[in-house]
Amino acid sequence: QFITSSSAWITAKLGHSVLPQSVTEVRNGDGTDRMILNEAPVYSVTSVTIDGDAISERTVVGDPGWVLADDGITLVGYSFTQGVANVEIVYASGDAVVPPDLELAVLKHVGIQYRDRAHLGLGSGSVGGESATFSNAGEFAYIEGVIDLHRQSWGFA
């Protein structure tokens, strides 16, 4: 439960999934040869289909096909012909390997939740005349810093 909620919290803060996931986008063709994909970062493309026709990946410079560049598909010798829901692109987004600092940020967040589960959401408390103040400001500053660094590097800032 703590791992799932911490992962979801960090994913929401980042604005995209870090873990690899398969994505199928059905889009409207616009007559151009370039389409930016919605779920960055993109690390592989499974298929590109336009008007029901499969387009092959370009393997030789000068040959027709699709090329993955800068989280988008560029077509060589083709275009995303104008149409409604006539383009389908299947790809993998996220990181092929989760960056170690993001993994540590999730683990720190899990640790905070577990350690503080008895007084989660409380700033202070007292029992039998003794009082305590709870603060995770330094740990959360580290976590937020890691998140901000990755949001900027992926262009989500």
C-alpha positions as CSV (number, residue, x, y, z in Angstrom):
1,Q,0.0,0.0,0.0
2,F,2.8,2.5,0.9
3,I,4.8,1.6,-2.3
4,T,1.7,2.0,-4.5
5,S,0.7,5.3,-3.0
6,S,4.2,6.7,-3.1
7,S,4.7,5.7,-6.7
8,A,1.3,7.2,-7.6
9,W,2.2,10.4,-5.8
10,I,5.5,10.8,-7.5
11,T,4.0,9.9,-10.9
12,A,1.4,12.6,-10.4
13,K,4.1,15.2,-9.4
14,L,6.2,14.3,-12.5
15,G,3.2,14.5,-14.8
16,H,3.9,11.1,-16.5
17,S,4.8,7.5,-15.7
18,V,8.4,6.6,-15.0
19,L,7.8,2.9,-15.3
20,P,7.7,1.5,-18.8
21,Q,4.2,1.2,-20.3
22,S,2.7,0.4,-23.6
23,V,0.7,3.2,-25.2
24,T,-1.6,3.1,-28.2
25,E,-2.5,6.5,-29.6
26,V,-5.2,6.9,-32.2
27,R,-4.9,10.3,-33.7
28,N,-6.3,12.5,-36.4
29,G,-3.9,12.8,-39.4
30,D,-3.1,16.5,-40.2
31,G,-1.3,16.2,-43.5
32,T,2.2,16.8,-42.0
33,D,5.2,14.4,-41.8
34,R,5.7,14.9,-38.0
35,M,3.7,13.9,-35.0
36,I,4.7,14.4,-31.3
37,L,3.7,11.6,-29.1
38,N,1.7,12.3,-25.9
39,E,3.5,10.1,-23.4
40,A,7.1,11.1,-23.1
41,P,9.8,9.9,-22.8
42,V,9.4,7.5,-25.7
43,Y,12.0,4.7,-25.9
44,S,10.6,2.4,-28.6
45,V,7.9,2.3,-31.3
46,T,6.1,-1.0,-32.1
47,S,4.0,0.1,-35.0
48,V,2.8,3.1,-37.1
49,T,-0.4,2.7,-39.1
50,I,-1.9,5.3,-41.4
51,D,-5.3,4.7,-43.0
52,G,-5.0,1.0,-42.2
53,D,-1.6,0.7,-43.9
54,A,1.4,-0.3,-41.7
55,I,4.4,1.9,-42.2
56,S,7.8,0.3,-41.7
57,E,10.6,1.8,-39.7
58,R,13.3,3.4,-41.9
59,T,16.4,1.3,-41.6
60,V,18.5,2.9,-44.3
61,V,19.1,6.7,-44.8
62,G,17.2,7.8,-47.9
63,D,14.6,4.9,-47.7
64,P,11.0,5.7,-46.8
65,G,9.6,4.9,-43.4
66,W,9.2,6.3,-39.9
67,V,11.9,7.6,-37.6
68,L,11.6,8.1,-33.8
69,A,13.2,11.4,-32.8
70,D,12.7,13.8,-29.9
71,D,9.6,11.9,-28.6
72,G,7.9,12.1,-32.0
73,I,7.5,10.2,-35.2
74,T,8.9,11.7,-38.4
75,L,7.8,10.2,-41.7
76,V,10.1,10.0,-44.7
77,G,8.3,9.5,-48.0
78,Y,4.9,9.5,-46.3
79,S,2.6,11.9,-44.5
80,F,0.0,11.6,-41.8
81,T,-2.8,12.0,-44.3
82,Q,-5.7,14.2,-43.1
83,G,-8.5,12.2,-41.5
84,V,-10.3,11.4,-38.3
85,A,-8.8,8.7,-36.1
86,N,-6.8,7.4,-39.1
87,V,-3.4,7.2,-37.4
88,E,-2.5,4.6,-34.9
89,I,0.9,4.5,-33.1
90,V,1.9,1.9,-30.6
91,Y,4.9,2.6,-28.5
92,A,6.6,2.2,-25.1
93,S,7.0,5.2,-22.9
94,G,8.7,5.8,-19.5
95,D,12.2,4.9,-18.7
96,A,13.8,1.6,-19.8
97,V,15.6,1.8,-16.5
98,V,14.2,3.9,-13.6
99,P,16.8,6.5,-12.6
100,P,18.4,5.6,-9.3
101,D,17.6,9.0,-7.7
102,L,13.9,8.6,-8.5
103,E,13.9,5.1,-7.1
104,L,15.5,6.5,-3.9
105,A,12.9,9.3,-3.8
106,V,10.1,6.7,-3.9
107,L,11.8,4.7,-1.1
108,K,12.3,7.8,1.0
109,H,8.6,8.6,0.6
110,V,7.6,5.1,1.5
111,G,9.8,5.3,4.6
112,I,8.2,8.6,5.7
113,Q,4.7,7.1,5.3
114,Y,5.7,4.0,7.3
115,R,7.6,5.8,10.0
116,D,4.9,8.4,10.5
117,R,1.8,6.2,10.0
118,A,0.7,6.8,13.6
119,H,0.7,10.6,13.3
120,L,0.4,11.1,9.5
121,G,-1.0,14.6,8.9
122,L,-0.2,15.9,12.4
123,G,2.2,18.7,12.9
124,S,2.5,18.1,16.7
125,G,1.0,16.1,19.5
126,S,1.1,15.7,23.2
127,V,0.6,12.8,25.6
128,G,0.8,12.9,29.4
129,G,2.3,16.4,29.5
130,E,5.0,15.5,26.9
131,S,4.8,17.1,23.4
132,A,6.4,16.3,20.1
133,T,6.7,18.2,16.8
134,F,6.7,16.2,13.6
135,S,8.5,17.5,10.5
136,N,9.6,15.9,7.3
137,A,10.6,19.2,5.6
138,G,14.1,18.2,4.8
139,E,13.2,14.8,3.4
140,F,10.4,16.2,1.3
141,A,12.7,18.9,0.1
142,Y,15.0,16.2,-1.3
143,I,12.1,14.3,-2.9
144,E,10.7,17.5,-4.5
145,G,14.2,18.4,-5.7
146,V,14.6,15.1,-7.5
147,I,11.1,15.4,-9.0
148,D,11.8,18.9,-10.2
149,L,15.1,17.9,-11.7
150,H,13.4,15.1,-13.8
151,R,10.5,17.3,-14.8
152,Q,13.0,19.8,-16.2
153,S,15.1,17.3,-18.0
154,W,12.1,15.7,-19.6
155,G,10.6,19.1,-20.6
156,F,7.7,19.1,-18.2
157,A,8.7,22.1,-16.0
